[in-house]
Amino acid sequence: MTTEQALVKTLDFQLNIQSNNESLLYDATLEARSVYNETIRLAKEGVDWNAIPDRVADDADLVKNTTQRVVAKALGAMENYYEYDDFGQPSHTKDGAYPLRANYEEGYNLSITDDGDVAFRISAKPYNHVKGILKGSDAHLDILKTALTGDEWKVSTSETLWCDGEPELHVNIRNTEQTVRDKQDSRTVVGVDVNEDNVALTALSKDGVEDTLVIDFPEIKFERHRYFTMRKRVQNAGKDSIHDTLEGREERFVRDRLHKVSRHIVEWSQQFEKPCIVFEDLKEIRDSIDYGTRMNRRLHHLPFRALQYYTSYKASFEGIPTGWIDPYKTSQRCPLCGHAERANRNKKRFKCRSCSHQDHSDRGASVNIAVKGIEKHQNWNVPALNSLPQVRKVRRSQERSSCAARKVTR
């Protein structure tokens, strides 16, 4: 049995603009910022959200489709704030350029030239277009050309943005024919426990634990704290103009690391027979976090959901299904005897007070996640667990992130 899903892949390109029209494109991104900020202002004033798109579009100097998509992004940010944010009311407004979001053949167009290049035309302002040639990795250009000429992939939405002072186009392509195996048809369940500085994986089949792995990424927590300190300093010095620059660099660094870790998870899972990757459902985690201002800030900014999302869609491209389980006591339960008590766990050390089993606490949690995944998504019984293999650990490289580092096939 298979499940049909519309899969989306993002391709990143640099823009080689003709006729020196970079200023026109930059002005359009500033106008997009104005649209975004005006949407936030109206939403905060209590204007009916259904009426906001038309009100903003009346004054916006952008093509209608782009305006609609920027408004939708702003309202999505407000919706997310009202649902999740526990801190003081943020400004939510943006400084500097904001990405131009557009539908294919409405806000932008692509075509293959006689020389084999990919030409673009972006509607920066009504009746004002920016044209040129896309530059990027051979892998992304080949995928895009396949989408422009074939039937399997279709070109979808895009974002035009500025990265370290250079214009880029990020193109989404969709595949409506890719199939992902049904979860119940799996032979191996991979439990994934996402933590502040690592991710623990355990592959569990009918024969027991096949393998286990802990991937460390302490640099994400370190860089988060470093950028937070820098932003506080520039704010105290009255240099708010570079606040968004620092925030953008932090986001790119974290996103790059998460893509690498998620790719590692999927590649590791592929070695097992018909794998299914299972995560904890952490949607409500923010509601349960209350450990004081400093700890709350740290935990609220952990990229739990982002890593799960990146892993899930990368797995989909490989035909691997993903599932979700209730996280209740996965970190406190002994994977061998089932005894669950908070005192069993002390940081990275797990010692069961009932059977005296000792383990790496995050690996133990990943075993429990895999067990719950079998109970929820499979039609075969959980195997008996009498012992667990030795924990293997790897550490992600800590080289610096940059826009160039993000230009890999995802």
Legacy VTK file of the C-alpha trace (Angstrom):
# vtk DataFile Version 3.0
C-alpha trace
ASCII
DATASET POLYDATA
POINTS 410 float
0.000 0.000 0.000
1.362 3.465 -0.867
0.407 7.002 0.049
0.509 9.811 -2.521
2.125 13.041 -1.352
2.966 16.305 -3.081
6.680 16.717 -2.388
8.417 20.091 -2.485
12.111 20.749 -3.062
13.800 24.176 -2.775
16.548 25.140 -5.238
18.810 28.146 -4.570
20.250 30.352 -7.340
22.177 33.596 -7.688
20.863 36.225 -10.102
23.003 37.567 -12.941
20.832 40.616 -13.670
20.809 42.316 -17.065
20.628 46.097 -17.658
21.841 46.969 -14.163
18.367 46.597 -12.638
19.492 45.514 -9.174
18.209 48.761 -7.669
14.704 48.079 -9.045
14.728 44.627 -7.482
16.009 45.946 -4.169
13.336 48.667 -4.092
10.718 45.954 -4.619
11.998 44.008 -1.603
11.745 47.196 0.473
8.158 47.593 -0.731
7.535 43.981 0.301
8.813 44.907 3.752
6.297 47.766 3.877
3.488 45.378 2.927
4.570 42.938 5.622
4.790 45.618 8.314
1.456 47.182 7.342
-0.198 43.765 7.594
1.218 43.283 11.091
0.019 46.756 12.113
-3.536 46.144 10.891
-3.678 42.720 12.518
-2.603 44.158 15.864
-5.261 46.877 15.582
-7.920 44.200 15.340
-8.813 44.602 11.660
-10.647 41.585 10.246
-7.912 39.383 8.756
-10.082 38.596 5.730
-10.192 42.312 4.887
-6.473 42.975 5.288
-5.278 41.657 1.862
-7.498 44.085 -0.084
-6.682 47.030 2.184
-2.944 46.482 1.840
-3.097 45.808 -1.911
-4.728 49.187 -2.583
-1.545 51.036 -1.560
1.138 48.464 -2.426
3.420 49.117 -5.386
3.803 45.394 -6.136
2.080 42.958 -8.474
-1.077 41.612 -6.850
0.104 38.016 -6.497
3.280 39.061 -4.687
1.314 41.317 -2.342
-1.082 38.490 -1.493
1.728 36.090 -0.681
3.594 38.582 1.521
0.362 39.351 3.391
-0.234 35.630 3.897
3.271 35.244 5.325
2.739 38.116 7.766
-0.608 36.759 8.949
1.001 33.355 9.386
3.621 34.944 11.642
0.895 36.569 13.730
-1.039 33.332 13.971
2.094 31.538 15.141
2.711 34.263 17.725
-0.771 34.023 19.203
-0.549 30.221 19.354
2.957 29.725 20.713
4.831 32.787 21.948
4.938 33.058 25.751
7.012 36.227 25.918
6.203 39.940 25.683
4.547 41.282 22.564
7.286 41.458 19.896
7.376 44.176 17.260
7.174 41.532 14.504
7.963 44.244 11.988
10.909 43.842 9.640
13.879 46.035 8.826
15.758 45.992 5.544
14.755 43.991 2.481
11.998 41.349 2.643
11.683 38.452 0.167
9.413 38.811 -2.863
7.145 35.778 -2.814
5.488 34.847 -6.107
3.648 32.117 -7.993
5.218 30.726 -11.135
3.980 32.454 -14.313
2.284 35.162 -12.195
5.115 36.909 -10.370
8.034 35.338 -12.196
8.911 33.181 -15.210
11.750 30.838 -16.167
12.894 29.543 -19.559
15.822 27.609 -21.035
17.888 29.607 -23.538
19.486 28.326 -26.755
22.805 28.259 -24.895
21.381 25.928 -22.255
21.159 28.577 -19.516
18.044 29.251 -17.441
16.703 32.776 -17.966
14.468 34.464 -15.411
11.972 37.314 -15.473
10.800 38.681 -12.126
7.907 41.137 -11.854
9.542 43.564 -9.431
6.843 46.231 -9.786
3.690 46.392 -11.962
4.831 46.428 -15.610
8.479 46.553 -14.498
10.496 43.361 -14.913
13.989 42.327 -13.919
15.600 39.868 -16.329
18.800 37.832 -16.411
20.385 34.388 -16.073
20.350 32.047 -13.074
23.674 30.939 -11.618
24.031 28.082 -9.175
25.188 24.534 -8.574
25.060 22.133 -11.513
22.840 19.816 -9.436
20.201 22.492 -8.815
20.316 23.730 -12.419
19.864 20.184 -13.742
16.884 19.586 -11.440
15.301 22.879 -12.497
15.763 22.144 -16.205
14.145 18.747 -15.660
11.183 20.451 -13.980
10.858 22.952 -16.854
10.904 20.284 -19.565
9.469 17.148 -17.932
6.212 15.971 -16.410
7.353 14.521 -13.079
8.334 17.824 -11.411
6.515 21.142 -11.676
7.878 24.615 -10.927
5.961 26.248 -8.081
6.417 29.325 -5.885
9.635 31.293 -5.401
11.268 33.886 -3.169
13.580 36.639 -4.386
15.817 37.844 -1.571
19.177 39.395 -0.717
21.856 37.270 0.928
25.014 39.058 2.104
24.320 41.855 -0.360
23.725 39.622 -3.388
20.334 38.846 -5.015
19.109 35.248 -4.999
16.092 33.322 -6.273
14.851 30.343 -4.259
12.585 28.188 -6.428
10.200 25.524 -5.114
9.459 22.552 -7.354
6.711 20.027 -6.660
6.316 16.354 -7.452
2.749 15.057 -7.246
3.616 11.525 -8.405
6.235 10.539 -5.816
5.046 7.685 -3.623
5.886 7.118 0.022
5.484 3.639 1.461
2.696 3.231 4.000
3.953 3.205 7.596
2.337 -0.176 8.291
4.390 -1.755 5.498
7.669 -1.066 7.326
10.095 -3.676 8.647
12.239 -1.341 10.781
11.242 1.556 13.014
13.823 4.270 13.662
13.157 6.177 16.888
14.505 9.761 16.828
15.049 11.652 20.081
15.849 15.342 19.414
17.685 17.202 22.176
19.381 20.520 22.830
22.800 19.369 21.620
22.295 16.001 19.913
19.896 13.630 18.233
19.740 9.955 19.272
18.655 7.229 16.825
17.670 3.606 17.384
16.620 1.161 14.658
14.262 -1.529 15.966
13.029 -4.524 13.945
11.294 -7.802 14.770
14.712 -9.197 15.682
15.452 -6.456 18.214
17.720 -3.404 18.137
19.575 -3.335 14.822
21.806 -0.353 15.612
21.928 2.874 17.563
23.644 6.213 16.993
23.986 9.581 18.754
24.786 12.614 16.550
26.196 15.527 18.543
25.744 19.126 17.342
26.728 21.359 20.317
27.633 24.221 17.968
23.946 25.078 17.443
23.410 25.828 21.138
26.740 27.677 21.274
25.981 29.844 18.236
22.449 30.581 19.434
23.847 31.915 22.702
26.659 33.827 20.951
24.287 35.624 18.589
21.868 36.370 21.441
24.725 38.029 23.350
25.755 40.062 20.288
22.194 41.265 19.676
21.858 42.367 23.290
25.111 44.314 23.012
24.167 46.122 19.810
20.766 46.969 21.274
22.384 48.394 24.399
24.736 50.397 22.155
21.770 51.790 20.201
22.805 50.086 16.953
19.479 48.452 16.124
20.195 48.707 12.379
22.404 45.598 12.467
20.022 43.589 14.686
18.292 41.934 11.708
21.642 41.250 10.032
22.810 39.274 13.049
19.459 37.489 13.254
19.689 36.511 9.575
23.199 35.121 10.007
22.098 33.093 12.998
19.136 31.655 11.107
21.333 30.688 8.144
23.885 29.030 10.430
21.241 27.005 12.285
19.396 26.082 9.073
22.598 24.842 7.468
23.438 22.630 10.463
19.906 21.245 10.661
19.944 20.312 6.972
23.213 18.433 7.461
21.991 16.585 10.548
18.643 15.706 8.943
20.443 14.362 5.872
22.629 12.225 8.152
19.513 10.803 9.866
17.903 9.815 6.556
21.100 8.307 5.127
21.634 6.277 8.306
18.037 5.033 8.234
18.313 3.870 4.612
20.630 1.002 5.541
17.758 -0.860 7.207
14.997 -2.864 5.559
11.886 -0.761 4.829
12.478 1.856 7.540
9.896 4.155 9.122
11.234 7.196 11.011
9.305 8.077 14.183
9.422 11.353 16.146
7.921 12.644 19.361
4.969 14.971 18.777
6.343 18.159 20.352
3.627 20.601 19.275
2.663 21.339 22.867
6.203 21.432 24.262
6.153 25.236 24.625
3.147 25.039 26.914
4.998 22.702 29.294
8.260 24.690 29.478
8.541 26.985 32.503
11.976 26.895 34.119
12.640 30.601 34.579
13.378 33.395 32.111
16.873 32.342 31.028
16.144 28.632 30.645
12.808 29.354 28.960
14.594 31.491 26.352
17.070 28.712 25.631
14.488 25.962 25.338
11.945 28.013 23.373
14.577 28.652 20.695
15.595 25.021 20.265
14.928 23.855 16.696
13.011 20.680 17.592
10.290 21.076 15.006
12.615 22.382 12.298
14.884 19.331 12.515
11.879 17.013 12.495
10.445 18.824 9.451
13.714 18.747 7.485
14.168 15.058 8.262
10.571 14.250 7.342
10.616 15.843 3.888
14.089 14.457 3.063
12.826 11.019 4.051
9.810 11.494 1.778
12.102 12.081 -1.197
13.611 8.662 -0.465
10.196 7.024 -0.126
10.567 6.634 3.655
7.423 7.282 5.743
7.476 9.178 9.043
5.267 8.882 12.098
4.599 10.657 15.398
4.073 9.371 18.933
3.087 10.786 22.326
6.311 11.815 24.142
4.909 10.949 27.579
7.723 9.520 29.761
9.930 8.481 26.832
12.912 9.973 28.685
12.061 8.432 32.083
11.057 4.886 31.160
13.587 2.053 31.274
13.681 0.444 27.808
14.368 -3.004 29.317
11.981 -3.370 32.266
9.550 -0.501 31.595
9.963 1.149 35.010
9.307 4.888 34.683
10.502 7.409 37.245
11.950 10.909 36.907
14.882 9.956 39.170
16.012 7.376 36.607
17.587 10.132 34.517
20.389 12.526 35.461
21.522 14.626 32.471
23.087 12.162 29.984
23.167 9.276 32.436
20.272 6.850 32.829
20.126 4.309 35.661
16.932 2.367 36.278
16.015 2.206 39.970
14.171 -1.051 39.391
16.485 -3.273 37.288
19.709 -1.171 37.561
20.069 -0.949 33.783
22.466 1.888 32.850
22.530 3.664 29.519
23.060 6.918 27.638
19.827 8.704 28.570
19.081 10.034 25.044
19.703 6.648 23.436
17.317 5.097 25.935
14.688 7.660 24.958
15.145 6.833 21.264
14.534 3.136 22.075
11.295 4.040 23.836
10.239 6.190 20.867
10.868 3.267 18.501
8.863 0.951 20.782
5.932 3.394 20.823
6.248 3.724 17.040
5.824 -0.034 16.627
2.860 -0.091 19.005
1.127 2.766 17.166
2.015 2.268 13.510
2.901 -1.418 12.996
0.939 -4.648 12.984
3.786 -6.686 14.486
4.725 -7.093 18.146
7.527 -5.281 19.939
10.503 -7.660 20.234
11.899 -8.615 23.621
14.706 -6.275 24.685
17.176 -8.051 26.964
20.250 -5.983 26.109
21.210 -3.003 23.985
24.270 -2.518 21.766
27.009 -0.075 22.702
26.235 3.540 21.881
28.058 4.922 18.842
28.552 8.691 18.715
29.472 11.030 15.885
29.974 14.783 15.975
29.030 17.136 13.181
31.806 19.279 11.733
31.874 22.781 13.198
32.998 24.667 10.114
31.412 28.067 9.637
28.095 28.398 7.813
27.608 30.801 4.912
25.269 31.376 2.006
27.645 29.300 -0.124
27.495 26.463 2.404
23.714 26.317 1.953
23.992 25.696 -1.765
23.765 21.918 -1.600
21.153 19.536 -2.908
18.431 19.174 -0.304
LINES 1 411
410 0 1 2 3 4 5 6 7 8 9 10 11 12 13 14 15 16 17 18 19 20 21 22 23 24 25 26 27 28 29 30 31 32 33 34 35 36 37 38 39 40 41 42 43 44 45 46 47 48 49 50 51 52 53 54 55 56 57 58 59 60 61 62 63 64 65 66 67 68 69 70 71 72 73 74 75 76 77 78 79 80 81 82 83 84 85 86 87 88 89 90 91 92 93 94 95 96 97 98 99 100 101 102 103 104 105 106 107 108 109 110 111 112 113 114 115 116 117 118 119 120 121 122 123 124 125 126 127 128 129 130 131 132 133 134 135 136 137 138 139 140 141 142 143 144 145 146 147 148 149 150 151 152 153 154 155 156 157 158 159 160 161 162 163 164 165 166 167 168 169 170 171 172 173 174 175 176 177 178 179 180 181 182 183 184 185 186 187 188 189 190 191 192 193 194 195 196 197 198 199 200 201 202 203 204 205 206 207 208 209 210 211 212 213 214 215 216 217 218 219 220 221 222 223 224 225 226 227 228 229 230 231 232 233 234 235 236 237 238 239 240 241 242 243 244 245 246 247 248 249 250 251 252 253 254 255 256 257 258 259 260 261 262 263 264 265 266 267 268 269 270 271 272 273 274 275 276 277 278 279 280 281 282 283 284 285 286 287 288 289 290 291 292 293 294 295 296 297 298 299 300 301 302 303 304 305 306 307 308 309 310 311 312 313 314 315 316 317 318 319 320 321 322 323 324 325 326 327 328 329 330 331 332 333 334 335 336 337 338 339 340 341 342 343 344 345 346 347 348 349 350 351 352 353 354 355 356 357 358 359 360 361 362 363 364 365 366 367 368 369 370 371 372 373 374 375 376 377 378 379 380 381 382 383 384 385 386 387 388 389 390 391 392 393 394 395 396 397 398 399 400 401 402 403 404 405 406 407 408 409
